[in-house]
Amino acid sequence: MSARPAGPPRPAPQARPAAQYAGRVSNPSPVSPVQAAALAAGALPPVEEVRPGIWTLAVPFRGGVPDATLVYVVDGDDGALAVIDPGWSDGGELDVLTEGLRQIGRTVEDVTLIAVTHLHADHLGAAAALRRRSGAPIAMHPAEVHALEHARADAEQNERDARTWGVPDDRLDGVLAAWGSGRQLGQGTVEAPFADLLLGDGDRLPIPGRDLRVLWTPGHTGGHVCFVDEPDGLLFTGDHVLPRINSGIGLGGRTESNPLRDSLDALTALEPFADFEVCPGHEYRFRDVVTRARTLAAHRDERTRHVAAALDALDHPTVFEVASRVPFSGGIESMSGYLLASALSQTVFHADLLGRAGELRRA
Ligand SMILES: [Zn+2]
């Protein structure tokens, strides 16, 4: 797909490939009726002021409005202007971002900080172009920088792993293409140095007059971060917690730790922010992040129970055989490519969480 700015209204987004949805739960209601209406209509939501001096705008990802990324713009004292997750850029164009900034009386050249929640191209993709135009530093967690630097080696190891999962022959090529060497993280969208500022847990973003604290929330990727704006009661969650989509885990660089364990801990880490307004990377702003985080954690626990039951019932099964007994929405029989690879990879994480990865037969 090619990138396409906001065009004519598109059909309302249909259910995504089922594995990405938590399913069977009620989703939090939107804070912003404008964003919810735009999402329902398949249109990009307009620029909206969230708090005085803090705006959101949407940038389409590979032309797909349902996949639009919510970009946040935060102004500070002395002309400071931070962009959180500049979104996707195809070939370095910044048209949508430029138009959004124009509507708030600013320009791309005014940007003084580019803060990125994680390395995926729909968040980081426009960062290099924005840095070139503005001179602003890119700020990211060091685990994301490590993942970008080691993307090739990680992809090769992923490919070796995926070949042991017992994927049926007719679907193996698709899995390898999406999960192995063909896998795209943020590479190709940002050139070295990938980051100019490294963000650790508890750090403050350098925005004079603002207080945005880094909260390290690994799981979706190893260096995913959220930003906590205590004075304004805002929590910028990237893809850690979205209102309707279960954004998946272990989708960044390879990590020593189990991304499932990490994600469960990082969901618990949101407990202090029950009263905050959530500014996610996609869909719409919402409240009650604690309920949403608990729903996601419960969903993951349920998956773990299914994996345990499959391991009990089968004698040294392959990863694919276990996953066939886990009720991924739609079932893995209907999945291919990236979704299938992600479901199988998650199955391994669940088995590992149970301390039972050794029972899996590597094909
Ligand atoms: Zn995303």
Residues whose N, C-alpha, C, O or C-beta is under 5 A from the ligand:
A	BS01	ZN	D122 D239 G281
